[in-house]
């Protein structure tokens, strides 16, 4: 009897030891999603091993409600991405539909059962033709005019119905093709207008994850400067927009599981000229014009160069540049900002990070290298 008890004790201890050891060596794998545009790269530029998902932007929804390549080069690029995937067989390649300027007919395509079916069937044909792993819906924005879009009040519920029908069709297609699973993702906004015009709680149940566009919080439509992608609110100025942290908290409060939320990171800057020389241009009116360019250009000619001085907002956890001679303010994210954002992502057990856009940091790939290091997959 004593021997049996002793053996049982040893067995329990070994099981606990294994469980503890397994927990220490197994860690969560976060997604690193890279949007890749039509221009500015070749197959050799794509570091497949540093991303879990590549989303090609964009295919367009045309007036007939059919999905079509946005340019002649798209077919070549999609074939290239398929070949790049051989270096990382686990990497998924998706097509994104829409984007700013590409959503004019989303409201029409989502309006009825038959219009949704027409859109979805064309998307399935597109996915299978180019051997893709899924589709990303970037409707900018349901119920709003966006870039001269057709829009209706019923867009809010129809967007959810579109995602429901997409999920069912993708599941059926996966079974037919003997594919593991076709992915469905959505790129979504963060401001109050987006939240009021979209049923994020209803929509999220059909997607694998949500690419939260936590950038362009201040953008080219503004005549006042501001951080385009702050992690937290600044102590400077009047805060009228959400921060990245607040946007994520709002989604979670609406019922979106944290592990379905993918935090967006910008690989580009935004700036304003003719800015008031107060608080180094931060949250100041601009009488000039808006500028925007890649992180490559920013690093090459602006950061502590040509009269542009680097500053760090310790509350917002992001940098900015101010040129007092030119009265020009520039907002962006860098490696330091990404460190705080990835820490936040891990602390709150989000799904991972995504970035816009690959070609904007292609020269030295400083930002992508840092993201890969910080996420630590």
KAGILIN-V23696 format. One record per pair of residues at least 6 apart in sequence whose C-alpha atoms are under 6 Angstrom apart, sorted by the first residue. I is the first residue (numbers start at 1). GAP is how many residues later the second one is. If there is no record, write none. Layout:
BEGIN
i=(I I)
gap=(GAP GAP)
END
This chain:
BEGIN
i=(29 30 30 31 31 32 32 32 32 33 33 33 34 34 34 35 35 35 35 35 36 36 36 36 37 40 43 48 49 50 52 53 53 53 54 55 55 55 56 56 57 58 58 59 59 59 59 60 60 60 60 60 60 61 63 65 65 66 66 67 67 92 93 93 94 94 94 94 95 95 96 96 96 97 97 98 98 99 100 101 103 104 104 107 109 109 110 110 110 133 134 134 134 135 136 136 136 137 138 138 142 143 143 143 143 143 144 145 156 156 160 164 167 170 174 184 184 185 185 185 185 186 186 187 187 188 188 189 190 201 201 201 209 210 210 210 211 212 212 212 213 214 214 215 215 216 217 218 218 220 223 223 224 224 224 225 225 225 226 226 227 230 230 230 230 231 231 231 231 231 232 232 232 233 233 234 234 237 258 259 259 260 261 261 262 262 262 263 264 264 264 265 266 266 267 267 267 268 268 268 269 269 269 269 270 270 270 270 271 271 271 271 272 272 272 272 273 273 273 273 274 274 274 274 275 275 275 275 276 280 281 294 295 295 296 302 304 307 308 308 308 309 309 310 311 311 312 312 313 317 318 318 320 320 321 321 322 322)
gap=(348 321 322 21 321 19 20 321 322 20 21 321 20 320 321 19 20 21 321 322 20 21 321 322 20 319 37 40 39 322 39 38 39 40 39 38 39 40 39 40 39 38 39 9 10 11 38 7 8 10 37 38 42 6 42 44 54 53 56 55 56 41 39 40 38 39 40 41 40 41 39 40 41 40 41 40 41 39 40 46 36 45 46 44 6 7 6 48 52 49 48 49 50 49 48 49 50 49 48 49 13 8 9 10 12 54 7 6 41 42 43 42 39 12 7 23 24 22 23 24 25 24 25 24 25 24 25 24 57 53 54 55 51 50 51 52 51 50 51 52 51 30 50 13 14 12 11 8 10 70 62 63 60 61 62 57 58 59 56 57 104 13 14 86 88 12 13 14 85 86 11 13 84 10 83 81 82 46 92 91 92 91 89 90 89 90 91 90 89 90 91 90 89 90 28 89 93 25 26 27 23 24 62 63 21 22 60 61 19 20 58 59 17 18 56 57 15 16 54 55 12 13 14 53 10 11 52 53 8 42 48 66 65 66 65 6 6 16 13 14 15 12 13 11 8 9 6 7 6 20 15 19 10 11 8 9 6 7)
END
